[in-house]
Amino acid sequence: MAGGGAAASALSSPWRALLQRALDANAHLKHSTFFQLATVSGGGRPANRTVVFRGFLEHCDKIQINTDARSNKISEIKEWPLGEICWYFTDSWEQFRISGIIDVIDGSSLDPAKLQVDYVNLKSNQRLMFRRAQEGDESSDWMAEKVSP
Ligand SMILES: Cc1cc2nc3c(=O)[nH]c(=O)nc-3n(C[C@H](O)[C@H](O)[C@H](O)COP(=O)(O)O)c2cc1C
């Protein structure tokens, strides 16, 4: 499977200690490593999805995310590399919003750990996308389509 990694670099680093404190305080919750990553897709439309925190890249504050190189987010990031993370820690009631430029570490990277695509054990791997038969026409029927990856 094609793999890829994405790393969002934040604007400054004083936030890192706060984020680490929140991670430690919420470590007993499995979902505390999930956050939302928003990117900009074609025509300036926002695109947002849940991803798993994979740690910080060595010797810097870049946040690592693993993904599939074929996913929409990769083409979006290549076209428009600005993104924002929104991360809510449910036990400590803290929200972090981190915006910055997203670097894509693609299959040419020599580090296989950065290419791992094992991000989630969901109940089902199935994804369904719902859209109107005629986009923008609120009277048209909803259609469901299976999407991958
Ligand atoms: C709990 C959870 C964790 C997820 N973690 C990741 C992840 O780490 N990387 C990833 O690419 N997709 C992850 N996904 C799937 C994404 O939310 C998304 O559906 C998928 O990456 C396709 O997004 P895209 O079409 O915008 O690229 C996760 C989904 C859930 C529900």
The ligand as an SDF file (V2000), in Angstrom:
LIG
                    3D

 31 33  0  0  0  0  0  0  0  0999 V2000
  -10.7350    7.6420   15.0580 C   0  0  0  0  0  0  0  0  0  0  0  0
  -10.2200    7.8650   13.6580 C   0  0  0  0  0  0  0  0  0  0  0  0
   -8.8570    7.9850   13.4520 C   0  0  0  0  0  0  0  0  0  0  0  0
   -8.3500    8.1880   12.1560 C   0  0  0  0  0  0  0  0  0  0  0  0
   -7.0060    8.3300   11.9740 N   0  0  0  0  0  0  0  0  0  0  0  0
   -6.5270    8.5760   10.7360 C   0  0  0  0  0  0  0  0  0  0  0  0
   -5.1280    8.8220   10.5210 C   0  0  0  0  0  0  0  0  0  0  0  0
   -4.3020    8.8250   11.4390 O   0  0  0  0  0  0  0  0  0  0  0  0
   -4.7260    9.0560    9.2500 N   0  0  0  0  0  0  0  0  0  0  0  0
   -5.5830    9.0800    8.2050 C   0  0  0  0  0  0  0  0  0  0  0  0
   -5.1390    9.2930    7.0900 O   0  0  0  0  0  0  0  0  0  0  0  0
   -6.9010    8.8830    8.3750 N   0  0  0  0  0  0  0  0  0  0  0  0
   -7.4010    8.6270    9.6220 C   0  0  0  0  0  0  0  0  0  0  0  0
   -8.7370    8.4250    9.8060 N   0  0  0  0  0  0  0  0  0  0  0  0
   -9.6140    8.4890    8.6420 C   0  0  0  0  0  0  0  0  0  0  0  0
   -9.8190    9.9720    8.2760 C   0  0  0  0  0  0  0  0  0  0  0  0
  -10.6760   10.5910    9.2290 O   0  0  0  0  0  0  0  0  0  0  0  0
  -10.3840   10.1530    6.8680 C   0  0  0  0  0  0  0  0  0  0  0  0
  -11.6600    9.5800    6.7520 O   0  0  0  0  0  0  0  0  0  0  0  0
   -9.4510    9.5540    5.8080 C   0  0  0  0  0  0  0  0  0  0  0  0
   -8.0870    9.8130    6.1120 O   0  0  0  0  0  0  0  0  0  0  0  0
   -9.7500   10.1310    4.4200 C   0  0  0  0  0  0  0  0  0  0  0  0
   -9.6740   11.5230    4.4900 O   0  0  0  0  0  0  0  0  0  0  0  0
   -9.4040   12.4410    3.2040 P   0  0  0  0  0  0  0  0  0  0  0  0
  -10.3230   11.9140    2.1280 O   0  0  0  0  0  0  0  0  0  0  0  0
   -9.7730   13.8100    3.6360 O   0  0  0  0  0  0  0  0  0  0  0  0
   -7.9580   12.3040    2.8350 O   0  0  0  0  0  0  0  0  0  0  0  0
   -9.2490    8.2510   11.0690 C   0  0  0  0  0  0  0  0  0  0  0  0
  -10.6300    8.1640   11.3040 C   0  0  0  0  0  0  0  0  0  0  0  0
  -11.1020    7.9760   12.5740 C   0  0  0  0  0  0  0  0  0  0  0  0
  -12.6130    7.9080   12.7970 C   0  0  0  0  0  0  0  0  0  0  0  0
  1  2  1  0
  2  3  1  0
  2 30  2  0
  3  4  2  0
  4  5  1  0
  4 28  1  0
  5  6  2  0
  6  7  1  0
  6 13  1  0
  7  8  2  0
  7  9  1  0
  9 10  1  0
 10 11  2  0
 10 12  1  0
 12 13  2  0
 13 14  1  0
 14 15  1  0
 14 28  1  0
 15 16  1  0
 16 17  1  0
 16 18  1  0
 18 19  1  0
 18 20  1  0
 20 21  1  0
 20 22  1  0
 22 23  1  0
 23 24  1  0
 24 25  2  0
 24 26  1  0
 24 27  1  0
 28 29  2  0
 29 30  1  0
 30 31  1  0
M  END
$$$$
